[in-house]
Amino acid sequence: MSNIDFNEMQRVRKQFEDLQSLFQKYLLNVDPDLIYDLLTRLRENPSITPTYTLEVYTKKEVDSANMIDFIYKITGAMATVYDNGTHYVTNQKLSLDMLKNISDLKGIIEITGAPTTLGCWLSDSVKRGGI
């Protein structure tokens, strides 16, 4: 590898570290993989708001009714509650602002999620005549 290539790779690493620092600073409790995936999908299809299954983990002392209400007000989706009121799951369209607003709530430990691919399954089923 030439010196120029090495320097460019160092630059890429530095940019990545800077990006991770921004994630940590502004979206403290959000899984960086979720942020990266969301930003990638928004960049690839800016006119489509992607749908995710979002999981919010809280401290035990958080009031479940209040958390459900806060999540609903932010996302427009009703959360299902698991693990004695410390694990909330929604399925909704997701934006970076929503992640920030949820992350800023008191008692949040972690926010993770994955893209919902039901739409892909549905379109495949329609093509196959399965529905």
C-alpha positions as protocol buffer text, in pm:
chain_id: "A"
residue {
  index: 1
  type: MET
  ca { x: 0 y: 0 z: 0 }
}
residue {
  index: 2
  type: SER
  ca { x: 140 y: 338 z: -96 }
}
residue {
  index: 3
  type: ASN
  ca { x: 188 y: 620 z: 151 }
}
residue {
  index: 4
  type: ILE
  ca { x: -99 y: 811 z: -11 }
}
residue {
  index: 5
  type: ASP
  ca { x: -334 y: 513 z: 29 }
}
residue {
  index: 6
  type: PHE
  ca { x: -226 y: 472 z: 391 }
}
residue {
  index: 7
  type: ASN
  ca { x: -291 y: 841 z: 463 }
}
residue {
  index: 8
  type: GLU
  ca { x: -632 y: 824 z: 298 }
}
residue {
  index: 9
  type: MET
  ca { x: -726 y: 520 z: 507 }
}
residue {
  index: 10
  type: GLN
  ca { x: -613 y: 704 z: 818 }
}
residue {
  index: 11
  type: ARG
  ca { x: -838 y: 991 z: 714 }
}
residue {
  index: 12
  type: VAL
  ca { x: -1132 y: 752 z: 671 }
}
residue {
  index: 13
  type: ARG
  ca { x: -1069 y: 606 z: 1017 }
}
residue {
  index: 14
  type: LYS
  ca { x: -1052 y: 954 z: 1169 }
}
residue {
  index: 15
  type: GLN
  ca { x: -1380 y: 1058 z: 1003 }
}
residue {
  index: 16
  type: PHE
  ca { x: -1545 y: 741 z: 1131 }
}
residue {
  index: 17
  type: GLU
  ca { x: -1420 y: 807 z: 1485 }
}
residue {
  index: 18
  type: ASP
  ca { x: -1551 y: 1164 z: 1462 }
}
residue {
  index: 19
  type: LEU
  ca { x: -1890 y: 1034 z: 1348 }
}
residue {
  index: 20
  type: GLN
  ca { x: -1901 y: 786 z: 1636 }
}
residue {
  index: 21
  type: SER
  ca { x: -1820 y: 1071 z: 1876 }
}
residue {
  index: 22
  type: LEU
  ca { x: -2114 y: 1271 z: 1739 }
}
residue {
  index: 23
  type: PHE
  ca { x: -2344 y: 971 z: 1782 }
}
residue {
  index: 24
  type: GLN
  ca { x: -2225 y: 937 z: 2142 }
}
residue {
  index: 25
  type: LYS
  ca { x: -2264 y: 1308 z: 2212 }
}
residue {
  index: 26
  type: TYR
  ca { x: -2609 y: 1369 z: 2063 }
}
residue {
  index: 27
  type: LEU
  ca { x: -2771 y: 1024 z: 2068 }
}
residue {
  index: 28
  type: LEU
  ca { x: -2610 y: 887 z: 2381 }
}
residue {
  index: 29
  type: ASN
  ca { x: -2838 y: 589 z: 2440 }
}
residue {
  index: 30
  type: VAL
  ca { x: -2895 y: 488 z: 2077 }
}
residue {
  index: 31
  type: ASP
  ca { x: -2719 y: 187 z: 1926 }
}
residue {
  index: 32
  type: PRO
  ca { x: -2473 y: 329 z: 1667 }
}
residue {
  index: 33
  type: ASP
  ca { x: -2567 y: 50 z: 1424 }
}
residue {
  index: 34
  type: LEU
  ca { x: -2929 y: 172 z: 1432 }
}
residue {
  index: 35
  type: ILE
  ca { x: -2823 y: 530 z: 1361 }
}
residue {
  index: 36
  type: TYR
  ca { x: -2595 y: 424 z: 1077 }
}
residue {
  index: 37
  type: ASP
  ca { x: -2865 y: 202 z: 923 }
}
residue {
  index: 38
  type: LEU
  ca { x: -3128 y: 476 z: 948 }
}
residue {
  index: 39
  type: LEU
  ca { x: -2901 y: 742 z: 796 }
}
residue {
  index: 40
  type: THR
  ca { x: -2802 y: 506 z: 514 }
}
residue {
  index: 41
  type: ARG
  ca { x: -3165 y: 428 z: 429 }
}
residue {
  index: 42
  type: LEU
  ca { x: -3260 y: 796 z: 441 }
}
residue {
  index: 43
  type: ARG
  ca { x: -2970 y: 884 z: 211 }
}
residue {
  index: 44
  type: GLU
  ca { x: -3056 y: 609 z: -37 }
}
residue {
  index: 45
  type: ASN
  ca { x: -3430 y: 694 z: -46 }
}
residue {
  index: 46
  type: PRO
  ca { x: -3483 y: 1045 z: 94 }
}
residue {
  index: 47
  type: SER
  ca { x: -3853 y: 1047 z: 2 }
}
residue {
  index: 48
  type: ILE
  ca { x: -3928 y: 728 z: 199 }
}
residue {
  index: 49
  type: THR
  ca { x: -3936 y: 727 z: 578 }
}
residue {
  index: 50
  type: PRO
  ca { x: -3817 y: 379 z: 678 }
}
residue {
  index: 51
  type: THR
  ca { x: -4011 y: 157 z: 916 }
}
residue {
  index: 52
  type: TYR
  ca { x: -3834 y: -3 z: 1211 }
}
residue {
  index: 53
  type: THR
  ca { x: -3905 y: -226 z: 1503 }
}
residue {
  index: 54
  type: LEU
  ca { x: -3770 y: -7 z: 1782 }
}
residue {
  index: 55
  type: GLU
  ca { x: -3674 y: -140 z: 2125 }
}
residue {
  index: 56
  type: VAL
  ca { x: -3635 y: 96 z: 2418 }
}
residue {
  index: 57
  type: TYR
  ca { x: -3480 y: -30 z: 2742 }
}
residue {
  index: 58
  type: THR
  ca { x: -3532 y: 167 z: 3063 }
}
residue {
  index: 59
  type: LYS
  ca { x: -3433 y: 163 z: 3426 }
}
residue {
  index: 60
  type: LYS
  ca { x: -3666 y: -25 z: 3663 }
}
residue {
  index: 61
  type: GLU
  ca { x: -3788 y: 289 z: 3838 }
}
residue {
  index: 62
  type: VAL
  ca { x: -3937 y: 439 z: 3519 }
}
residue {
  index: 63
  type: ASP
  ca { x: -4317 y: 463 z: 3529 }
}
residue {
  index: 64
  type: SER
  ca { x: -4446 y: 235 z: 3249 }
}
residue {
  index: 65
  type: ALA
  ca { x: -4765 y: 431 z: 3184 }
}
residue {
  index: 66
  type: ASN
  ca { x: -4570 y: 755 z: 3144 }
}
residue {
  index: 67
  type: MET
  ca { x: -4311 y: 591 z: 2919 }
}
residue {
  index: 68
  type: ILE
  ca { x: -4581 y: 442 z: 2695 }
}
residue {
  index: 69
  type: ASP
  ca { x: -4740 y: 787 z: 2672 }
}
residue {
  index: 70
  type: PHE
  ca { x: -4409 y: 961 z: 2594 }
}
residue {
  index: 71
  type: ILE
  ca { x: -4320 y: 707 z: 2325 }
}
residue {
  index: 72
  type: TYR
  ca { x: -4667 y: 743 z: 2172 }
}
residue {
  index: 73
  type: LYS
  ca { x: -4642 y: 1123 z: 2166 }
}
residue {
  index: 74
  type: ILE
  ca { x: -4301 y: 1105 z: 1997 }
}
residue {
  index: 75
  type: THR
  ca { x: -4360 y: 822 z: 1749 }
}
residue {
  index: 76
  type: GLY
  ca { x: -4735 y: 792 z: 1710 }
}
residue {
  index: 77
  type: ALA
  ca { x: -4700 y: 420 z: 1788 }
}
residue {
  index: 78
  type: MET
  ca { x: -4821 y: 232 z: 2095 }
}
residue {
  index: 79
  type: ALA
  ca { x: -4546 y: 39 z: 2267 }
}
residue {
  index: 80
  type: THR
  ca { x: -4578 y: -318 z: 2384 }
}
residue {
  index: 81
  type: VAL
  ca { x: -4417 y: -361 z: 2725 }
}
residue {
  index: 82
  type: TYR
  ca { x: -4197 y: -652 z: 2832 }
}
residue {
  index: 83
  type: ASP
  ca { x: -3955 y: -746 z: 3109 }
}
residue {
  index: 84
  type: ASN
  ca { x: -4151 y: -601 z: 3401 }
}
residue {
  index: 85
  type: GLY
  ca { x: -4186 y: -259 z: 3242 }
}
residue {
  index: 86
  type: THR
  ca { x: -3826 y: -208 z: 3132 }
}
residue {
  index: 87
  type: HIS
  ca { x: -3849 y: -306 z: 2763 }
}
residue {
  index: 88
  type: TYR
  ca { x: -4077 y: -122 z: 2517 }
}
residue {
  index: 89
  type: VAL
  ca { x: -4123 y: -230 z: 2156 }
}
residue {
  index: 90
  type: THR
  ca { x: -4286 y: -35 z: 1874 }
}
residue {
  index: 91
  type: ASN
  ca { x: -4313 y: -75 z: 1501 }
}
residue {
  index: 92
  type: GLN
  ca { x: -4321 y: 260 z: 1323 }
}
residue {
  index: 93
  type: LYS
  ca { x: -4172 y: 494 z: 1069 }
}
residue {
  index: 94
  type: LEU
  ca { x: -3856 y: 635 z: 1221 }
}
residue {
  index: 95
  type: SER
  ca { x: -3664 y: 961 z: 1195 }
}
residue {
  index: 96
  type: LEU
  ca { x: -3343 y: 1083 z: 1354 }
}
residue {
  index: 97
  type: ASP
  ca { x: -3543 y: 1343 z: 1547 }
}
residue {
  index: 98
  type: MET
  ca { x: -3761 y: 1070 z: 1699 }
}
residue {
  index: 99
  type: LEU
  ca { x: -3450 y: 883 z: 1813 }
}
residue {
  index: 100
  type: LYS
  ca { x: -3312 y: 1201 z: 1970 }
}
residue {
  index: 101
  type: ASN
  ca { x: -3639 y: 1276 z: 2151 }
}
residue {
  index: 102
  type: ILE
  ca { x: -3668 y: 924 z: 2292 }
}
residue {
  index: 103
  type: SER
  ca { x: -3299 y: 916 z: 2385 }
}
residue {
  index: 104
  type: ASP
  ca { x: -3343 y: 1238 z: 2583 }
}
residue {
  index: 105
  type: LEU
  ca { x: -3618 y: 1090 z: 2803 }
}
residue {
  index: 106
  type: LYS
  ca { x: -3523 y: 1024 z: 3166 }
}
residue {
  index: 107
  type: GLY
  ca { x: -3441 y: 665 z: 3254 }
}
residue {
  index: 108
  type: ILE
  ca { x: -3346 y: 543 z: 2907 }
}
residue {
  index: 109
  type: ILE
  ca { x: -3068 y: 285 z: 2910 }
}
residue {
  index: 110
  type: GLU
  ca { x: -3054 y: 186 z: 2544 }
}
residue {
  index: 111
  type: ILE
  ca { x: -3243 y: 214 z: 2217 }
}
residue {
  index: 112
  type: THR
  ca { x: -3194 y: -54 z: 1953 }
}
residue {
  index: 113
  type: GLY
  ca { x: -3388 y: -153 z: 1647 }
}
residue {
  index: 114
  type: ALA
  ca { x: -3403 y: -318 z: 1310 }
}
residue {
  index: 115
  type: PRO
  ca { x: -3570 y: -233 z: 983 }
}
residue {
  index: 116
  type: THR
  ca { x: -3912 y: -388 z: 939 }
}
residue {
  index: 117
  type: THR
  ca { x: -3918 y: -592 z: 621 }
}
residue {
  index: 118
  type: LEU
  ca { x: -4285 y: -692 z: 614 }
}
residue {
  index: 119
  type: GLY
  ca { x: -4332 y: -475 z: 306 }
}
residue {
  index: 120
  type: CYS
  ca { x: -4074 y: -682 z: 117 }
}
residue {
  index: 121
  type: TRP
  ca { x: -4242 y: -1005 z: 226 }
}
residue {
  index: 122
  type: LEU
  ca { x: -4581 y: -869 z: 129 }
}
residue {
  index: 123
  type: SER
  ca { x: -4469 y: -762 z: -218 }
}
residue {
  index: 124
  type: ASP
  ca { x: -4300 y: -1101 z: -273 }
}
residue {
  index: 125
  type: SER
  ca { x: -4619 y: -1279 z: -164 }
}
residue {
  index: 126
  type: VAL
  ca { x: -4829 y: -1071 z: -401 }
}
residue {
  index: 127
  type: LYS
  ca { x: -4594 y: -1155 z: -689 }
}
residue {
  index: 128
  type: ARG
  ca { x: -4622 y: -1525 z: -607 }
}
residue {
  index: 129
  type: GLY
  ca { x: -4998 y: -1501 z: -568 }
}
residue {
  index: 130
  type: GLY
  ca { x: -4969 y: -1602 z: -201 }
}
residue {
  index: 131
  type: ILE
  ca { x: -5207 y: -1338 z: -69 }
}
